Amino acid sequence: MDVTSDTLAARIDDLMDRARADLAELVAHPSIHIDRTRAAAGRASADWIARAFVDLGFDAEVIVTSDGSPAVIGHRAGPEGSPTVALYSHHDVQPAGDESLWTSPPFELVERDGRWYGRGSADCKGNVIAHLTALRAVGDDLACSVRLIIEGSEEAGGEGLDELVRTRPELFDADLILIGDTGNLAVGVPTLTTSLRGVVNVKVTVSTLTNGVHAGGAGGPAPDAMAALIAGLSSLRNARGDTTIDGLSADQRWDGFAFTPEQFQETVGALPGTEVLGSGSPAELAWARPAVTVIGVDAPDTEECAAAIMPTAAAMLNLRVPPGTDPREAYDLLVAHLRRHIPWGAAVEFEPDAFGGPFAADPGGPGYRQLIDAMSTAYDGLPVQFAGQGGSIPLCAVLAEAVPRAEIALLGVEEPICAIHAPNESVDPGELRRTALTEAILLSSFRRVVD
C-alpha cells in the first residue's frame, strides 16, 4: 500500500530542522564556477552532495565535465519493472557581488523574518535540499527508480553537462525528469513552468575613427561611434517597448496564467511612474515573445571621461527567444537588422557569445498528471498553475533531444521574493517544505501509465 500524504507531510515536518542544517552546510561552500579561485569550493560542494545521496542508497559519483565543473550523477533502483524519475538541480551559484549590499554574510545561512538568507538558498541549493528531504521522507517506500543530476556550471551556461548528456544519454534516461530550478508565481501558489525562452548573447562593436578626436574641434561632422551604436540599439524597440527586429516574429500569444500590469510591476519592483512595456500582456511579453536587452556597454566612466568623440563603442546584447524560434536564425536576423540600422557607414563587427534553445512542455502526459495531483495535494488541494519563464535553461532542450521519451517538468522553491542573483537572496522554508512534499508524494506513488 502507498504511504499516505499525511504520513509523508509529518515526516517532512520532522526533517525541516535537518533541511535547514543541510542548506547551511551547502550554502557555506562558495561554489562559483566562473571564479576559478573557487574551484575547491565547487568540488567540496559536489562531494557533500554525493555523500548525502550515497547515504540514501544511491550509486552516486562526482563527474568532472568537459568545462571543468563537478557534476553529481547517481541512480537508485526502485521496485523491479518500475518507471524512472530523474531529479535535476545545480549546485553552482552566482557571485555575491558587492557584499556591502548584503544584510548578512552571503555564504552564511541566516534566518530573518521567517526566511533563510544566503547565496544559493533558492537558486539552486534550496532545490537540492528539497530533493534530498523528499527522498529522506520516502525512505523505503520508493515506488520508482530515481536518477540524480546535480550540475556544477549552470550559471555559466552548463556546456559541460550538455556534452555529457549527448555523449552518455543512458545516465539521464527516465520516464519523467523533474527540473528543480524554477518555482511558484507567489508563495503558496503551486506552479509548474511549461515554457522557457531560449537565449542568444552577442557583442556588437562599432568603429568610425582611427582614434578619438576633440569633441569641440570635430563635434558635428565627425562620425561618432557611440552615437552610431546608440542609434542602432534604439531601433531594436519601438516607442511602446516592443522588440522590433526586422523579420523576427513578435506577436505570439500566451494562454496560461496572466499577470495584471500592477502585479507585474510589484513583482519586478518597478519604480512609481514607470510603465509596463509592450503592446501585449506582461505574460506574453515576458514568456511568449522575443525580447532584446542591452546588458553591457564599453564606454568611459562618467567621472573620468574626456571631451572626445569615441572612435569605437561596443555593447553586449541578450536576446531571448520563445519556443518555435530558432536561436541561430534569430541571431542572423539581429545581425542583419543592426547592419541596416547602425548609421553613417560605421564598421560593425559581431561576436556571438552564447546560444541556448527554447523549450515547451506538454503537461497532458501521464507523468505530468501524476505530478499535478501530487503538487495539488502538497498545497492542500489548490489548483496547479501553468506559467512561463522568460529566462533560459538550455539543458531542457538538450534533454528533450537526447531522451525523447521523457516528460520534462519544471518546479522548485523559487518565487518572486527570493531575489535570486541579487544581494540578500533568500528562500521561504515553507516553499522548500511544499516542494519536498510534492516530490515525496510523487516518488512514493509513481506508476507507469499507458494511455
ZICORQUI-V777171 format. One record per backbone hydrogen bond with DSSP energy under -0.5 kcal/mol. NH is the residue of the N-H (numbers start at 1). CO is the residue of the C=O. E is the energy in kcal/mol with one decimal. If there is no record, write none. Layout:
# ZICORQUI-V777171
nh: [NH;NH]
co: [CO;CO]
e: [E;E]
This chain:
# ZICORQUI-V777171
nh: [8;9;10;11;12;13;14;15;15;16;16;19;20;21;22;23;24;25;26;27;28;29;30;31;32;33;35;36;38;39;42;43;44;45;46;47;48;49;50;51;52;53;54;55;56;57;58;59;60;61;63;63;64;65;65;68;71;71;72;73;73;74;75;76;82;85;86;87;88;88;89;91;92;93;99;101;102;108;110;112;115;116;117;117;118;119;121;124;125;126;127;128;129;130;131;132;133;134;135;136;137;138;139;141;143;144;145;146;147;148;149;150;151;151;156;157;158;162;163;164;165;166;167;168;171;172;173;175;176;177;178;178;179;179;180;180;181;181;182;184;185;189;190;192;193;194;194;195;196;197;197;198;199;200;201;202;203;204;205;206;207;208;209;213;215;218;219;222;225;225;228;229;230;231;232;233;234;235;235;236;237;238;241;244;246;248;249;257;264;265;266;267;268;269;270;274;277;278;285;286;287;288;288;289;291;293;295;295;296;298;299;304;305;308;309;313;314;315;316;317;317;318;319;319;320;320;321;325;330;331;332;333;334;335;336;337;338;339;340;341;342;343;346;347;349;351;353;354;356;359;361;363;365;369;370;371;372;373;374;375;376;377;378;379;380;381;382;382;385;387;387;389;396;397;398;399;400;401;402;403;406;407;409;410;411;414;418;419;422;425;426;427;429;429;431;432;433;434;435;436;437;438;439;440;441;442;443;444;445;446;449;451]
co: [4;5;6;7;8;9;10;11;12;12;13;15;16;17;18;19;20;21;22;23;24;26;28;29;30;31;32;34;35;36;38;39;40;41;42;43;44;45;46;47;48;49;50;51;53;54;53;75;58;73;61;71;62;63;69;65;63;69;150;61;71;148;59;146;79;145;176;147;86;178;149;151;151;31;97;98;99;105;117;115;112;427;110;115;425;106;118;122;120;120;124;124;125;126;127;128;129;130;131;132;133;134;135;138;443;443;83;76;85;74;87;72;89;149;153;154;153;158;159;160;161;162;163;164;168;169;170;84;84;407;86;176;177;409;88;178;179;411;411;414;189;186;188;385;410;192;387;387;359;389;391;321;356;319;354;317;351;315;349;313;347;311;311;309;307;214;215;218;223;310;224;225;226;227;228;229;230;231;232;233;234;242;238;236;244;245;247;386;260;261;262;263;264;265;265;271;275;240;281;282;283;283;284;284;320;318;293;316;316;314;297;301;301;306;213;206;298;204;296;202;315;293;200;317;291;318;198;322;326;327;328;329;330;331;332;333;334;335;336;337;338;341;343;207;205;203;201;201;199;196;194;361;362;365;366;367;368;369;370;371;372;373;374;375;377;376;376;379;190;192;385;195;393;394;394;395;396;397;398;399;403;175;177;193;179;182;415;416;419;422;418;116;114;427;428;428;429;430;431;432;433;434;435;436;437;438;439;440;442;442;447;449]
e: [-2.1;-2.6;-2.2;-2.2;-2.5;-2.4;-1.9;-1.0;-0.5;-0.7;-0.9;-2.5;-2.2;-2.1;-3.0;-2.7;-2.3;-2.0;-2.3;-3.0;-1.4;-1.4;-0.8;-2.3;-2.2;-0.9;-1.5;-0.8;-2.4;-1.3;-2.0;-2.2;-2.4;-2.3;-2.0;-2.7;-2.2;-2.0;-2.7;-2.4;-2.1;-2.0;-2.3;-2.1;-0.9;-2.0;-2.1;-2.9;-1.2;-2.4;-0.6;-3.2;-0.5;-0.8;-2.7;-2.3;-2.9;-0.7;-2.7;-2.5;-0.6;-2.0;-0.6;-2.6;-2.2;-2.6;-2.8;-2.9;-0.5;-2.9;-1.9;-2.9;-0.6;-2.0;-0.9;-1.9;-1.4;-1.5;-2.0;-2.7;-1.8;-2.5;-3.4;-0.6;-2.5;-3.5;-2.2;-0.6;-1.4;-1.2;-0.6;-1.4;-2.3;-1.7;-2.3;-2.3;-3.0;-2.4;-2.1;-2.1;-2.2;-2.1;-2.4;-2.3;-2.9;-0.5;-2.5;-2.7;-2.3;-2.5;-2.7;-2.6;-2.7;-0.6;-1.3;-1.9;-2.3;-2.2;-2.1;-1.9;-2.6;-1.9;-2.3;-2.7;-1.8;-1.8;-0.6;-2.2;-1.6;-3.1;-3.3;-0.5;-0.7;-3.5;-2.3;-1.0;-1.7;-1.1;-1.7;-2.2;-0.5;-2.3;-0.7;-2.6;-2.0;-0.6;-2.7;-0.8;-3.1;-1.4;-1.1;-3.8;-2.2;-2.2;-2.3;-2.1;-2.4;-2.8;-2.6;-3.4;-2.5;-2.8;-1.0;-1.1;-2.4;-2.5;-0.8;-2.0;-0.6;-1.9;-2.4;-2.5;-2.6;-2.3;-2.0;-2.8;-2.5;-0.8;-0.7;-1.7;-1.0;-1.8;-1.5;-2.7;-0.6;-2.5;-0.6;-2.1;-2.5;-2.4;-2.0;-2.3;-2.3;-0.9;-2.5;-2.0;-0.5;-3.4;-2.5;-2.4;-2.5;-0.7;-1.4;-1.1;-1.9;-2.3;-0.8;-2.3;-1.1;-2.5;-0.8;-1.3;-1.2;-2.2;-3.3;-2.4;-0.8;-2.2;-2.6;-3.2;-0.5;-2.8;-3.3;-0.5;-3.0;-0.6;-2.0;-1.8;-2.5;-2.2;-2.0;-2.1;-2.4;-2.6;-2.4;-2.4;-2.4;-2.2;-1.6;-1.9;-2.2;-0.6;-1.3;-2.4;-2.4;-2.5;-3.5;-1.4;-2.4;-2.3;-2.9;-0.7;-1.0;-2.2;-1.7;-2.3;-3.2;-2.0;-2.2;-2.8;-2.6;-2.2;-2.3;-1.5;-1.5;-2.9;-0.5;-1.6;-2.9;-2.3;-0.5;-1.9;-2.3;-0.6;-1.7;-3.2;-2.4;-1.5;-2.2;-3.2;-1.8;-2.5;-2.8;-0.7;-1.9;-1.8;-2.3;-0.8;-1.7;-0.7;-2.2;-2.0;-0.6;-0.7;-1.2;-1.6;-2.5;-2.4;-2.3;-2.5;-2.5;-2.5;-2.1;-2.6;-2.7;-2.1;-3.1;-1.7;-1.4;-1.7;-0.5;-0.6]
